[in-house]
């Protein structure tokens, strides 16, 4: 049945091509480049966690310092739902393009600020306070970024290619984390440990200034999406619904999508952020080798995301969700067992195994954020759903994983956590989520969601 729906969309009328192919390709490339820059800024915090713990916190116990650093990591995610509401309302009122330009400027500025904060030794507790403030600004900006970028691409895409094109945003997030891991690995290799701990880590944060200017230029040259332009033509008759109306009409869809996004969030940050810490702190691998293994696996995930997008368009969203949940449920524990061999090869293989499921979940989530909601409230509803779920399951992932290992003494405990959430997400994907592949996007929240 799902395959037939997708096949029917291939021959459906008007929305086979919403914009000329050359313009669509430009939109995808520009959105990819802007998202890489934006998420590079957000990624480097996790990779530099051990250096940040030493610089900004006073604890002599490295595990306590690491927990404090990951607690600040989680605090940033608490601001993401607020950013999702703020930028979502802005994006539904003034447009996707202008909002995305604003988020990249805020992200770049707050990231550069982290690279300039004095250490705890220099200014005491104020170092941690300033770090929290900068991370809060990062989280607020991130709340409007990913949902907006994927929506912008999907609203340019023909119905039968939406996952294929939106997968570029998934590819961009993995590429940004790969870029952060790669630069971090190079700096860890060429700089003495003392220099890396004292000032080398700051280089990554200060790179956000030139990269942010590039992203600003790219996004400022884009045009508004055709879906939003069509909506604007009727704005005098159909105003954007108030926030309470968004919750009333989109609440059931947000709960259903959130039931799957919990796995996307958890698997992404366990894979992209925590695994590097696990390999160094628990397994005992050197920092540069851990980052290099992350670089390899994340690069493969970035390359593989477009192929997974094509798969999602072919077999449907529900089957793709089930595939990702199944992969994570079955492969996460074996991947941790392999990682404990403490070699570059074992570290790389372990991350590739987790990355298979994490990348699949990420790709299907990127397109569902647009397909589950109507154009008039799409930015707001997807931003709220995505960011609340990411705050609960993604922002806390490194902290909970570190705490589980420290409190149980079992290095497999984070893998067991992921596997349990994967089983729950599989049940949500099987019984709750509608099939939206190939069906036209809804324009107004009064239109019913496909069954």
C-alpha positions in Angstrom: 0.0 0.0 0.0 2.8 2.4 0.9 4.6 1.6 -2.3 1.5 2.3 -4.3 1.0 5.7 -2.7 4.6 6.7 -3.7 4.1 5.3 -7.2 0.9 7.3 -7.6 2.7 10.5 -6.6 5.2 9.9 -9.4 2.5 10.5 -12.0 0.4 13.0 -10.1 -0.3 16.3 -11.7 0.9 19.8 -10.8 3.4 19.3 -8.0 5.8 17.0 -9.8 7.9 20.1 -10.4 7.2 23.1 -8.2 10.2 25.1 -9.4 12.6 24.7 -12.3 15.2 22.0 -11.6 18.1 24.5 -11.8 16.5 26.7 -9.1 15.7 23.7 -7.0 19.4 22.5 -7.2 20.5 26.0 -6.1 18.2 26.0 -3.2 19.4 22.6 -2.0 23.1 23.5 -2.4 22.7 26.8 -0.7 20.6 25.3 2.2 23.2 22.6 2.6 26.1 25.0 2.8 24.3 27.3 5.3 23.3 24.4 7.5 26.9 23.0 7.5 28.2 26.3 8.8 25.4 26.7 11.4 25.7 23.2 12.9 29.5 23.3 12.9 29.2 26.0 15.4 26.9 23.8 17.6 28.9 20.7 17.1 32.3 21.8 18.4 31.0 22.1 22.0 30.6 18.3 22.3 34.0 17.5 20.8 35.8 20.0 23.0 33.9 18.9 26.2 37.0 17.7 28.1 38.8 20.9 27.4 35.8 23.0 28.3 35.5 21.1 31.6 39.1 21.9 32.5 38.8 25.6 31.5 35.5 26.6 33.0 34.9 24.4 36.0 36.8 24.0 39.2 36.2 20.3 40.0 39.4 18.3 40.4 37.5 15.1 39.5 37.4 15.0 35.7 34.2 13.0 35.6 32.5 15.7 37.7 33.8 18.4 35.4 32.6 16.5 32.4 29.1 16.1 33.9 29.1 19.8 34.6 30.0 20.5 31.0 27.4 18.2 29.6 24.8 19.7 32.0 25.5 23.1 30.3 25.2 21.2 27.0 21.7 20.2 28.1 20.8 23.7 29.3 21.2 25.0 25.8 18.6 22.5 24.7 16.1 23.9 27.2 16.2 27.2 25.2 15.6 25.4 21.9 11.8 25.1 22.4 11.6 28.8 23.1 13.7 29.4 20.0 11.4 27.1 18.1 8.3 29.1 19.1 9.9 32.5 18.5 11.5 31.8 15.2 8.6 29.5 14.1 6.1 32.3 14.6 8.5 34.6 12.8 9.0 32.2 9.9 5.2 31.6 9.5 4.6 35.4 9.5 7.5 37.0 7.6 8.9 34.1 5.7 11.4 31.3 5.9 14.4 33.0 4.2 14.6 36.1 6.5 14.3 34.0 9.6 17.1 31.7 8.6 19.4 34.7 7.9 18.7 35.8 11.5 19.4 32.4 13.1 22.8 32.0 11.5 23.9 35.5 12.7 22.9 34.7 16.3 24.5 31.3 16.2 27.8 32.6 14.9 28.0 35.4 17.4 27.2 33.2 20.4 29.7 30.5 19.3 32.5 33.1 18.9 31.8 34.4 22.4 32.6 30.9 23.9 36.0 31.2 22.3 36.6 34.5 24.1 35.5 33.6 27.6 38.2 33.8 30.3 38.9 30.6 32.2 37.8 29.7 35.7 41.3 30.3 37.0 41.0 33.9 35.7 37.5 35.0 36.6 36.2 32.2 38.9 32.6 31.2 38.7 31.8 33.9 36.1 33.5 31.7 33.5 30.8 29.1 33.9 28.1 31.7 34.0 29.2 33.3 30.7 29.5 29.8 29.2 25.9 29.1 30.2 24.7 32.4 28.7 26.5 31.8 25.4 25.2 28.2 25.2 21.6 29.5 25.9 22.0 31.9 22.9 23.2 29.0 20.8 20.2 26.9 21.8 17.8 29.7 21.2 19.2 30.1 17.7 19.3 26.4 17.0 15.6 26.2 17.8 14.8 28.1 14.6 17.5 26.5 12.4 17.0 22.9 11.4 13.2 22.9 11.2 13.3 26.1 9.1 16.1 24.8 6.7 14.3 21.5 6.0 10.9 23.3 5.5 12.5 25.7 3.1 13.9 22.9 0.9 10.7 20.7 1.1 8.5 23.7 0.1 10.5 23.9 -3.1 10.4 20.2 -3.9 8.0 18.1 -6.0 5.9 15.7 -3.9 7.8 12.5 -5.1 11.2 13.9 -4.2 10.7 15.6 -0.9 12.8 13.2 1.2 15.5 13.1 -1.5 15.9 16.8 -1.3 15.4 17.4 2.4 18.0 14.6 3.1 20.6 17.3 2.1 19.9 18.9 5.5 20.6 15.6 7.2 23.7 15.3 5.2 24.7 18.8 6.2 24.3 18.1 9.9 26.5 15.0 9.6 29.0 16.9 7.5 29.2 19.8 10.0 29.9 17.3 12.8 32.5 15.6 10.6 34.1 19.0 9.9 34.3 19.8 13.6 35.7 16.4 14.4 38.2 16.7 11.6 39.5 20.1 12.6 39.5 19.0 16.2 41.5 15.9 15.3 44.1 17.9 13.3 44.6 20.4 16.2 44.9 17.6 18.7 47.5 15.9 16.5 49.7 19.0 15.7 49.4 20.9 19.0 51.0 19.6 22.3 48.3 18.6 24.9 49.2 21.6 27.0 48.7 24.1 24.2 45.4 22.4 23.1 44.1 22.6 26.6 45.2 26.2 27.1 44.2 27.9 23.8 44.0 25.4 20.9 40.4 24.5 21.5 39.4 28.2 21.2 40.4 28.2 17.5 37.4 26.1 16.6 35.0 28.5 18.3 36.5 31.6 16.7 36.2 30.0 13.2 32.5 30.7 13.5 33.1 34.3 12.6 34.3 33.8 9.0 32.1 30.8 8.5 29.1 32.8 9.8 29.7 35.5 7.3 29.8 33.0 4.5 26.5 31.5 5.7 24.9 34.9 6.0 25.9 35.8 2.4 24.6 32.5 1.0 21.2 32.7 2.7 20.7 36.4 1.9 20.9 35.6 -1.8 18.0 33.0 -1.6 14.4 33.6 -2.5 11.3 32.8 -0.5 9.7 29.4 -0.9 6.8 29.0 -3.4 4.6 27.4 -0.7 5.0 30.4 1.5 4.5 32.9 -1.4 1.3 31.2 -2.3 0.1 31.4 1.3 0.9 35.2 1.4 -1.4 35.8 -1.5 -4.3 34.8 0.7 -3.0 36.4 3.9 -5.7 39.0 3.9 -8.3 36.3 4.1 -6.4 33.7 6.1 -4.2 35.1 8.9 -1.6 32.9 10.6 -3.4 31.1 13.5 -2.6 32.2 17.1 -0.2 30.0 19.1 -3.0 28.4 21.2 -4.7 27.4 17.9 -1.5 25.8 16.7 -1.4 23.6 19.8 -5.2 22.8 19.5 -5.1 21.8 15.9 -1.6 20.3 15.6 -1.2 18.8 19.1 -2.0 15.2 18.1 0.4 15.4 15.1 3.1 16.9 17.3 2.7 14.0 19.8 2.8 11.4 17.1 5.9 12.9 15.5 7.6 13.5 18.8 7.2 9.8 19.6 9.6 9.0 16.8 11.8 12.1 17.0 12.8 11.0 20.5 14.8 8.3 18.9 16.2 10.6 16.2 17.4 13.0 18.9 18.9 10.4 21.2 20.6 8.4 18.5 22.1 11.5 16.9 23.7 12.9 20.0 24.9 9.6 21.3 26.4 9.0 17.9 27.7 12.4 17.0 28.7 13.8 20.4 28.9 11.2 23.2 30.7 8.4 21.3 33.9 10.6 21.1 33.8 11.1 24.9 33.0 7.4 25.5 36.0 6.3 23.4 38.4 8.6 25.3 37.1 8.5 28.8 35.7 4.9 29.1 37.6 3.0 26.4 40.9 4.8 26.8 41.5 5.7 23.1 43.5 8.8 22.4 41.6 12.0 21.6 42.9 12.4 18.1 42.1 8.7 17.2 38.6 9.1 18.7 38.0 12.2 16.7 39.4 10.7 13.5 37.1 7.7 13.8 34.2 10.1 14.3 35.3 12.0 11.2 35.3 8.8 9.1 31.9 7.6 10.2 30.2 11.0 10.1 31.6 11.6 6.6 30.1 8.2 5.5 26.8 9.3 7.1 26.8 12.6 5.2 27.5 10.7 1.9 24.8 8.1 2.6 22.0 10.5 3.6 20.9 11.3 0.0 20.6 7.6 -0.8 18.5 7.1 2.4 16.3 10.0 1.2 15.7 8.3 -2.1 14.8 5.1 -0.2 12.3 7.0 2.0 10.6 8.4 -1.1 10.5 4.9 -2.6 9.3 2.7 0.3 7.4 5.4 2.3 7.9 7.1 5.6 6.5 4.5 7.9 8.7 1.7 6.6 11.8 4.0 6.8 11.0 4.8 10.4 10.6 1.1 11.2 14.0 0.4 9.5 15.8 3.0 11.5 14.3 1.9 14.8 15.1 -1.7 14.0 18.7 -0.9 13.1 19.3 1.0 16.4 17.6 -1.6 18.5 19.7 -4.4 17.0 23.1 -2.8 16.4 23.7 -0.3 19.2 24.8 -2.9 21.9 27.1 -4.8 19.5 28.6 -1.5 18.4 29.6 -0.7 22.0 31.1 -4.2 22.5 33.2 -3.6 19.4 34.3 -0.1 20.6 35.7 -1.7 23.7 38.5 -3.3 21.6 40.2 0.2 21.8 41.6 0.5 18.3 41.0 3.0 15.5 39.4 0.3 13.4 37.1 -0.9 16.2 36.1 2.7 17.0 35.3 3.4 13.4 33.3 0.2 12.9 31.3 0.8 16.1 30.3 4.3 15.0 29.4 3.2 11.5 27.0 0.6 13.0 25.3 3.3 15.2 25.4 5.7 12.3 23.3 3.4 10.0 20.2 3.8 12.2 20.9 7.3 13.3 21.3 8.6 9.7 18.1 6.8 8.6 16.1 8.3 11.5 17.5 11.7 10.8 16.6 11.6 7.1 13.0 10.5 7.6 12.5 13.1 10.4 13.7 15.9 8.2 10.9 15.4 5.7 8.2 14.5 8.2 8.6 17.9 9.9 7.0 19.4 6.8 4.6 16.7 5.8 2.9 16.4 9.2 1.9 20.1 9.4 0.3 22.7 7.1 2.0 25.7 5.6 0.3 28.3 7.7 1.7 26.8 10.9 4.4 24.5 9.6 7.5 26.4 11.0 5.9 26.9 14.4 4.5 23.4 14.9 7.5 21.6 13.6 9.8 23.8 15.6 7.9 23.2 18.8 7.7 19.4 18.3 11.3 19.0 17.1 12.9 21.2 19.8 11.0 20.0 22.8 11.8 16.4 21.9 15.4 17.2 21.2 15.6 19.1 24.6 14.4 16.0 26.5 16.2 13.2 24.6 19.0 14.9 22.6 20.2 17.6 25.0 20.4 15.2 27.9 21.9 12.3 26.0 25.6 12.9 26.7 24.8 13.7 30.4 22.6 10.7 30.9 25.1 8.4 29.1 28.0 9.7 31.2 25.9 9.3 34.4 24.8 5.8 33.5 28.4 4.6 33.0 29.6 6.4 36.2 26.8 5.1 38.4 26.4 1.5 37.1 30.0 0.9 36.1 28.6 -0.8 33.0 30.0 0.6 29.7 27.0 -0.9 27.8 24.4 1.1 29.8 24.1 3.9 27.2 23.6 1.3 24.4 20.8 -0.4 26.4 19.2 3.1 26.9 19.2 3.7 23.1 17.8 0.2 22.4 14.9 0.7 24.7 13.9 4.0 23.1 14.3 2.4 19.7 11.8 -0.3 20.5 9.3 2.4 21.8 9.8 4.4 18.6 9.3 1.3 16.4 5.9 0.9 18.1 5.0 4.6 17.4 6.1 4.3 13.8 4.0 1.1 13.3 0.8 2.1 15.0 0.5 5.9 15.2 2.2 7.6 12.3 0.3 8.2 9.0 1.9 7.6 5.7 2.6 10.9 4.1 5.0 10.0 1.3 4.0 11.4 -2.1 0.9 13.2 -0.8 0.5 17.0 -1.5 1.5 19.3 1.4 -1.4 20.9 3.2 -1.6 24.6 3.1 -4.1 25.3 6.0 -4.4 23.8 9.4 -8.1 23.2 8.9 -7.3 20.6 6.2 -7.2 17.0 7.6 -3.9 15.1 7.8 -3.7 12.0 5.6 -4.7 8.8 7.3 
